[in-house]
Amino acid sequence: MVISHLQSGNAALPVSVHQTVQRLAVVGFSRYEAEAFLALLGRPESTAMEVAERAGVPRQRIYDVLESLHEKGVITIRPGRPARHSACSPSTALPALLAARQRQQAAENDQVARLIQELVVELEPQCAENGAGAFSKRGSRAAEERLGGL
């Protein structure tokens, strides 16, 4: 993969780079984040303007893009005038993204499980009041009538 071809902006990227950008998008990168990350790989520290130029990311967006990559833990930023940016090793940064995603999904699943428990406690008495079949397939009309009143 030749990263120097990223400078093409909106022009067609080499297939391997384009595919890598698409695959990084699947794991949570925006297109600009993926292009900036690839532009940083294998290079010494770079300024935001150098990254913007190599990656084809608009200058007005590059600072937000780099900050987002920093928050994801895939680049480091060395403060200064100008600040310098470098990519973290993909072998540590990308698995860390997966771990963060798994933690977020687990928290979301816990929240949904608590909500389901609350809904069961809230809705079960209504089912008992009007007969056990109120929310069954046969009692779907009764369920729709009750839900329409919510």
C-alpha positions in Angstrom: 0.0 0.0 0.0 1.5 3.4 -1.0 0.3 6.0 1.4 1.7 8.9 -0.7 -1.2 8.4 -3.1 -3.6 9.7 -0.4 -2.8 13.3 -1.6 -5.3 12.8 -4.4 -8.1 14.4 -2.4 -11.4 13.4 -4.0 -9.7 11.6 -6.9 -9.8 7.8 -7.0 -7.4 6.3 -4.5 -5.4 3.2 -5.3 -7.6 0.2 -4.6 -5.6 -1.1 -1.7 -5.7 2.3 0.1 -9.4 2.7 -0.8 -10.2 -0.7 0.7 -8.2 0.0 3.8 -10.1 3.3 4.3 -13.4 1.3 3.9 -12.2 -1.3 6.4 -11.1 1.3 8.9 -14.6 2.8 8.5 -16.1 -0.5 9.6 -14.2 -0.4 12.8 -15.3 3.2 13.6 -13.2 5.6 11.7 -14.7 8.4 9.5 -13.2 8.7 6.0 -11.1 11.7 7.1 -9.9 9.9 10.2 -8.9 6.9 8.2 -7.1 9.0 5.6 -5.3 11.0 8.3 -4.3 7.9 10.2 -2.9 6.3 7.1 -1.0 9.5 6.3 0.6 9.4 9.7 1.7 5.7 9.6 5.4 5.1 9.0 6.3 8.8 9.2 8.0 10.8 11.9 5.9 13.3 13.8 3.9 15.6 11.5 2.1 18.9 11.9 -1.6 19.2 11.2 -1.0 21.0 7.9 1.4 18.2 6.8 -1.2 15.6 7.6 -3.9 17.6 5.9 -1.8 17.9 2.7 -0.8 14.2 2.6 -4.3 12.9 3.5 -6.3 15.2 1.4 -8.3 16.3 4.4 -9.6 19.9 4.3 -7.5 22.2 6.5 -10.5 23.5 8.3 -11.3 19.9 9.4 -7.9 18.5 10.2 -7.7 19.7 13.8 -11.0 18.1 14.7 -10.0 14.9 12.8 -6.7 14.7 14.7 -8.4 15.3 18.0 -10.9 12.6 17.3 -8.1 10.2 16.4 -6.3 11.1 19.7 -9.5 10.5 21.7 -9.7 7.0 20.0 -6.2 6.4 21.2 -4.7 5.7 17.7 -2.4 8.8 17.5 -0.3 10.8 20.0 -0.1 14.6 20.0 3.1 16.3 21.2 2.1 19.8 22.3 4.0 22.7 20.9 3.9 25.4 18.3 3.0 23.7 16.1 1.8 20.5 17.7 3.2 17.3 16.3 1.2 14.2 15.6 2.2 10.5 15.2 0.4 7.3 14.7 0.4 4.7 17.4 1.3 1.1 16.4 -1.7 -0.5 14.7 -1.0 -3.7 16.6 -1.8 -1.9 19.9 -4.1 0.9 18.8 -6.6 -1.1 16.7 -7.2 -3.9 19.3 -7.7 -1.1 21.9 -10.5 0.2 19.7 -12.1 -3.2 19.7 -11.9 -3.4 23.5 -13.4 0.1 23.9 -16.2 -0.9 21.5 -16.9 -4.1 23.5 -17.1 -2.1 26.7 -19.5 0.4 25.1 -21.7 -2.4 23.7 -21.7 -4.2 27.1 -22.8 -1.0 28.8 -25.5 -0.5 26.2 -26.6 -4.1 26.6 -26.8 -3.7 30.4 -28.9 -0.6 29.9 -31.3 -2.5 27.6 -31.5 -5.4 30.0 -32.5 -3.0 32.9 -35.1 -1.4 30.7 -36.5 -4.7 29.7 -36.8 -5.7 33.4 -38.5 -2.4 34.2 -40.9 -2.9 31.3 -41.8 -6.5 32.4 -42.6 -5.3 35.9 -44.6 -2.4 34.5 -46.5 -4.3 31.8 -47.0 -7.7 33.4 -49.8 -6.5 35.7 -51.7 -5.1 32.7 -51.5 -8.4 31.1 -52.9 -10.1 34.2 -55.8 -7.6 34.5 -57.1 -8.3 31.0 -56.2 -12.0 30.7 -52.9 -13.7 29.9 -53.4 -13.5 26.1 -53.6 -9.7 25.8 -50.1 -9.5 24.4 -50.1 -12.9 22.7 -50.4 -13.2 18.9 -54.1 -14.1 19.3 -54.6 -11.1 21.6 -52.8 -8.6 19.3 -55.9 -6.5 18.7 -56.4 -6.0 22.5 -52.7 -5.1 22.8 -52.9 -2.6 19.9 -55.9 -1.0 21.5 -54.1 -0.6 24.9 -50.9 0.6 23.3 -52.9 3.2 21.3 -53.9 4.7 24.6 -50.3 5.2 25.8 
